[in-house]
Amino acid sequence: MNPPDHPRRVYPLSPRDLSEEQLAVVFAMTSRRPEPFDEIAQQVSEERAAGFHERWVLGYGHASVAEHAVLHLAVENVSRLACDTLEDNRLASYTEKSSRFQIMPSDYFHVPRELDEEPELRSVYVETCRGLFTAYEELLEGLRAHLREAQPRREKERVGAFNLRIRRVAIDSCRFILPAATLTNVGVTMNARSMEHAVSKLLSSPTAEERELGQELKEKGREITPTLVKYADFNPYLAGTREWQEELSSTQEAPSSEGEINARLVSFDREADVTLAAALAYRFADGPHDSVVEHTRGLSSEQRHEIIARSLENLGPHDPLPREFELVDYVFELIMDYGAYREYKRHRMQSYFPQPLTVAHGAVMPPLIGEAGLAGRFNEAVEASEAAFLRLQQSMPEVAPYVVTHAHRRRALVKLNARECFHLFKLRIQRQAHFTIQQVSEAALKPAVEAHPWLFRHLALRDFPAWWPFS
């Protein structure tokens, strides 16, 4: 209990009364001022807040202060490709328009400014995107007709509910044919420090759309925090490193690799039970890490596995694993359709490194498309996408990915720790998950189970795969 003169207080500082820049200063000043937050707030004008940030955040590099200023920005009508770059910031929150639940209107795609000086290629690009949207509409119509016969109204199901169910199932399969140029809306919440980094990445992009988006975010962000995103700009290091990596990769052979959605376990900790059991013991030990590890290594594998099992025995369905599990890493190489990749990257605590969006790895056809007799129309649209990509790639490689469909496979290297593995697998290996992200997640889980059965036997899934080895 606190002394009588110092009672506990918990209260909000309202953004209605203070700007985001003022809020950031109020919290920052507590490190050097003894007054309560609300008293400090009365002394912080917007002018004083700007001066504080200019001196301490920008002048002395105390960038963590900017984390207290939070921005909520609505971003509308950007391509899926540009949205990927915007969302490639771990410390932020995003809610995006879903192509699984909404029908996309005709001509709902971005046309890159780079094509303005290339009328012939612009015509190819626009014609291809329009053709993909036409295919999308035709597939929707055909799939709805098929589903009305294949999945008729259930007893007591209302007509409206039946139509909604058919619509939702059809959209989920037809969206595969949409191009990466398809527009989207996304709500973004991030602090000013993350916003500055996001803006710099966008302004350093090789594509005009992303640079323009970065400039607009900077301008709107400055309306909320005039000082804290003031100096976000083109970053020569980011741009130069990307160019060097592209040059490095151009010397490597890049054969096409059409195949199914799959996952390969590239590397893992071969002493993970020692690492993990020692970490669990270390938290309340009083000796150095080396001695804890030495003691743990001297135990039998059964004893180490028992230590780990004890740490998981009361784990509830929504409980995160202890943070000690973050010390055990798995590196996978994944191949999945672009649509599944866009869902997979939402697990932002992982580290992921996608290769460029291309048509080299073939495309995934949703089973329902084939069942409805629409495979020919689907393949025709995929082939048009691939032909346009190859033509654009010759002279405008930064534009070519826009015409790649959500059905085309993408390869990525990802690193997850055991804690994140449990979270991802529980969420993505269940009937409610989209079927292709379920497939790639299950493909990744299998080699992980084979590598560390003593750990993954404790993974409680809602729906276990047929090969699950534990009763």
N, C-alpha and C positions, 0 to 999 in steps of 0.2 A: 504494500500500500504506500502511496506517495505521502510525503509530509503534508500537513494541512495547508501550508502556504503555497504548495505546488500541486494543486489537483490536476488529474489527467484531463485533457481536453482533446476532443476530436471534432473537427468542423471543416466544412468546405470553404474554399475561397472561390467565389463565383466568377466565371468568365463574363457574366453580365456587368459586373462592377469593375473588373480589371481586364486589361487586354492580355493576350497570351504573353507578350513580352514583359508586361508588368509582373504577371504571375511567376515567370521564370526568375526575375530579379528577386522577388520576395523570398522564394525558396532558397536562392543562392546566398542571400544576405545572412541567413541564419547561421552560416559557418563563422561569421565574424561579428554578429550583432546579438546581444542577449535578450532583446525584446521578443514577445510573442509574434507569431506571423501576422496577425491582424493589425498589430500596432506598426509593424514594419510596412505593411501594405498602405497605411495612411500616409506614409512619407514618400512613396514611390510614384512619381508622376510618369507619364509616358515619355516625356523629354529626359527625365533622369534614367529611365529604363534603357533608352537608346544609348545614352552616354555610358552606362554601365556595360552594356554588351560590346560597344565599340572598344572599350578599354580591356575588359577581362576576357570576353569570349573571343573576339577577333584579334585583339592586340596581344594577349598573353596565352591564348590557346586553351582557355578553360571551357572547352566545347561541351562538357557534360551539362553545363547550365542550360544549354539550348534544349535539352531533353525535357525540360519542364514546360516548354511552350508546345502545345498540341494543335495540329491543324486538321480540319475535316474538309476535304475537297471532293467535289463531284466532278468526275471526268467522263465525258460523253463522246460517243462516236469516234473512238480510236480503234485502229485495227487490233485484232487479237495478237499480232506480232509485236506491235508497240506496247500493248498491255503487258505482254510477257516481260519486257524490259522494265517497265514501271514496277511490276510486282516482284521483281528480282531484288527485293530489299527485305531482309529478314525481320527487322524490327519495325513492323508496321502491320496494319490490318486492312484487308481488302474484302469487299463484297461485290461480285461481278454479275452482270446479266447472264442468265443461264440459257445456253442453247439446248439444254435437256428439257426445259419446261416452257420455252417460248418459241413460237414460229418466227423465223427471221423474214422480214419483208423483202420484196424484190429489189435488186440493185443496192443492197445494204452492204457495200464494200468500199474500202479505201482505194483511191487511185493515187499512187506516189507522184509527188511533184517532179521527181527525176525524169519521168516520162514526157514532160511537157516539150522537151527539145527533141524527142524521138517519136514523131507521129505514127510511124509504121508499127513500132513496138508498143506504143500506147494502144493502138487499135487491137493488136494481138492480146494484150493484157485485158482490156475491157471486154472484148468478145469472150475470152476464156472465163472471166469471172461471171459474166452474165449467163454463159452456158452452164456453169456450175450451179448457179441459183435456179435456173430453169430446170435442171436435173433434180435439184432439191425439191422443188414444187411438184414435179411429176412423180418422184418417188414417194412423197408424202401422200399424194392422191391415190397412187396404186397400193401403198401399204395400208392405208385406211380401209380401202375396199377389201383387201385380203383379210385384214383383222376382223372386220365385221362378220366374215364367214368363219374364220378360224377360231375366234374368241367371242362367240355370240353373247348377248345379254344374259346375265345371271338372273336367277329367280329373285324377284323383288328389287332388282337393280333399276334405278330411275334412268330415263333416257339421257338426261343431262350427265349423270355420273358415268354411264356407259360411253357416251361420246368423249368425255374427258379422259377416261381410261385408254380408249383407243388412240386418241390424239397424243397422249403422253408416250405410249409405247412406240408409235410411229415416229415421233420427233426424235426419240433417243437413238434410233437407227439411221434416220435420214440425215442427221447433222454431220455424219462422217464425211459427206461429200462437199461440205462448205469449205471455202478456201481460208487460209490464214489471214487474208485481207478482210474477212468478215468483220464488221464493226461491232463494238461492244460498249457498254457503260460500266464504270466501276466506281464505287465509293471508297475513298482512301482516308485512313486515319493514321497519322504518323507525327512524331515530334519533329521539331525544327532541325535538329541535328541530322536525323535520317532524311528529312526532306532535302537538305542541302546536298547530301551525298547522292540522293536519287536524281536531283536536278543535274548535278555534274555529270553523272553517267549518261543521262539522256542528251545533254548538250555535247557530249563527246562521241555520240553515235555516228556511224557512217550513213544512216538514213535520214532524209529530210524530215519525215514525219516525227521521228523521235526527237530530233533537235528542236522542232517547232513545239512539240509537247513539253519539252523541258523548259523552253522559254516562257510558255504560258503558265506552267506551274510556278516558275520563279516569280512572274508578275503577280499572280493571284496570291502566292504565299507571302509576298512582301506587303500585301494589303492587310494581312493578319499579323505578321512579324516583320516589320520593315527592315530591321537590322540583321536578324538571324539568318536570313537566306540571301542577304545582300550581295555576298561575294561568291555565291555558287556560280560556276562558270565552266567553260571547256577545260578539260583536264588533259594536258599533253601526255602525261604518264599513261592514263587509261587508254587513250587513242593509240599511242605508240606501242604499248604492250600488245594490244589486239592486232595491230599490223604485223608486229614481229611474229606473233603466234601463227597468223595466217601464212606468212612467208615460210615459217618452219614446217607447217603442215603440208605446204605445197610440194615439199621434197619427198613426202611419204606416198607410197602407193595407196590408192583408195579404191579397191575393187568394190563393186556393188555386192550386196549381201541380202538378197531377198530371202525372207524366212518368216517364221511365225513369231508372235510375241514371245519373248523369252527373257531369262535372267541367268547370269553367270556370277558365281561368287569368286571375285578376283583375289581377295585376300581377307584374312581374319586372324585374330590373336590365337596362336596355337597353345598358349598357356593361359587362356581366358579364365579357367577356374582358379588358378593361382592369383591372377590379377584381381579378380572379383572378390574372392574370399579374403584376400589380404586387405582390400579396400574396405570391406564390411567390418573387419576387425580393427582397422586403423582408426576409425572415427573416435573410439573411446579408449584407445591405447595410450600409453605414455612414453613409448619408445619411438625411435626413428623408423621411417618407412622400410629401410633395408632390413632391419631386424624383424619387422612384422612379416615381410615377404619371405625371409629365410625360414621363419617358424612355419608359415603357411605351406611353403614348398616341402617341408619335412613331414607334413600330414599325408595320409593316404588320399587318393582321389575320391574315395567314398566319403571320407571325413570332410573334404572340401565341398563336395556336392551337397552334403547334409547342411553345412553352414549356409550355402546359397538357398537351399530348399526352405530352411527355417526363415530366411528373410522374405520369402514369398508366400508362406502358408496362409496368412490372413489377408492376402491381396483381394480387394473387392473388384467388381467389374469395371469401375470407373476410377480406380486408384492408379496414380502414376507409380512406376518403380522408384526405389530409392536412387538418389543421384549417383551413388557409387557405380551403377550400371552404365553410366556414361563413359566409363574408362575402357569398355570393351567395344571395339569398332569392327564393322563389316563394310567391305567395299564391294559393290556389285556393278556389273555392266548390264544395263537393261536395254532392251529393244521393245518399244511399244508405239502404238499409234499416237499421233500428235494430240488427239483429243484426250487420251489417257494421260499423256505427259502433262497437259495443262492442269489436270486434276492432281497428279502426283506431286508437282512442284509446290502445291499448297502446304506441304509438310516442310516448312521453311527452316526448321531446326536442323535438318540434314544439310549436307554439302552436296550440291549437284552440279555437274559439268556437262551440259548437252552439246553434242556436235551440231553443226548448222542444219537447219531444216532443208531437207532434200527429198528427191523422189527415188534415190538409189536403192532404198531398202524395200520397195514395194508397198502395197497398201493392204489394209485389213478390210474385208467385206463382212458387215454384220450378218449373222446367219439368217435373220428374218428377211433380209433383202433377197437372198437365194430362195428361201421357202416361198416367197411371194411371186417368184418367177421374174424378178426385176434385175437379175444379175447382169444381163446384157446392157441395160441402161446405165447401171452403176459403173460397169467397166468402161463404157464409152466415155463417161464423164472423167473418170480417173485418167484414161489415156490422153484426153484433151489437156488436162492439168499437166501431165508429164511432158507432153510435146511443148507446151508453152514455157514450162520451167527450163527445159534444155535450150530453147531458143533465147530466152532472156538471160540465161546464165552466161552465155558467150560474151556479151558486151555490158550487161548490167547485173552482176552477181548480187548486188545488194537489194535488187528489186525482185529477183526470181523467187525467193521464198514466199512471197505474198500469194502466189498462185498454187502453192502446195496445199493439198486438202487435209482435213483432220483425220482422214483414213490412212494417210501415209505414215510409215514407221519412222521413228526417230531413235537414235542411239544416244545413251547418256551414261556417264560414270557417276555413281552416287556413293556417299559414305554416310552410314547411319551407325549410331551407337546402339547398344542393346536396349536401352530405355526407349529410344525412339522406334526401334524395331517392334517392340511390344505394342506401342501405341498405333503404329501404322498398320500392322498386320491385323490387329483386332478391328480396326475401323474398315479396312479395305477388303478383308476376306470375309464377306458376309453377303447374303442374297440381295440386300438393299444396295450394295455397291454397284457401280457401273461395271458391266461384264468384262470390259477389256482391262480396266485397272485392277479388277479382281484377279484376272488371269496373270498379269505381270507380278502382282503381289504374291500370289500363290507360287509362282515360278521362283521368286526370290526366297520365299520361306523354306522351300524344300532343301536346298543345299545348306541353309543355315541350320536347319534341324539336324541334318546329317553331320555337320561340323560340331555342333554342341547340343546333342540330345538331352543332356542333363539339365540344360537351361530351358530349352523350348518346350519340354514336356510340361512346364508350368504355365504355358501360354493358354489362356482360356478364350477360345474362339466361340462365337455364336454358331457358326456353321463350319464344321471341320471338313477338310478335303478328304476325298476317298482314300488317299494314300497315307493318311495320318497314322503314325506307327504306335501311338500310345492309346491304351484302352481307357 
